[in-house]
Amino acid sequence: MLVALIAKDKPDHLETRKANREDHLAYMKETGLARHAGPLLDSDGNMCGSLVVLEVDTMAQAEDWAKNDPYNLAGLFQSAELIQWNKVI
């Protein structure tokens, strides 16, 4: 199953994102569950959130992945939502 993680950063937390970016990218590579991923951008082109599409067996697996994401552990996110997703194109 594909699950989209849509997370928005806390205001004024760009430095938190930058400080944890390498760990976040390493986590995605280590776990091997991310199929598509990239930052959300604000109107000035600055990173302000994340979109990650995970390929998992269960929603619980997606929840566990999101809980252990270094960005989440660093307290970066103001909000995060996991939604099952169906790839069409």
Number of C-alpha atoms within 10 A of each C-alpha: 13 20 24 22 22 18 23 20 22 16 10 10 16 15 10 16 23 13 13 17 14 12 14 19 14 13 18 19 11 10 9 12 18 19 13 11 15 11 15 16 13 10 7 6 8 11 18 21 23 20 17 20 23 26 20 16 11 12 17 10 15 23 14 10 20 20 13 13 17 21 25 20 13 13 13 23 21 13 12 17 13 17 14 15 14 10 7 4 3
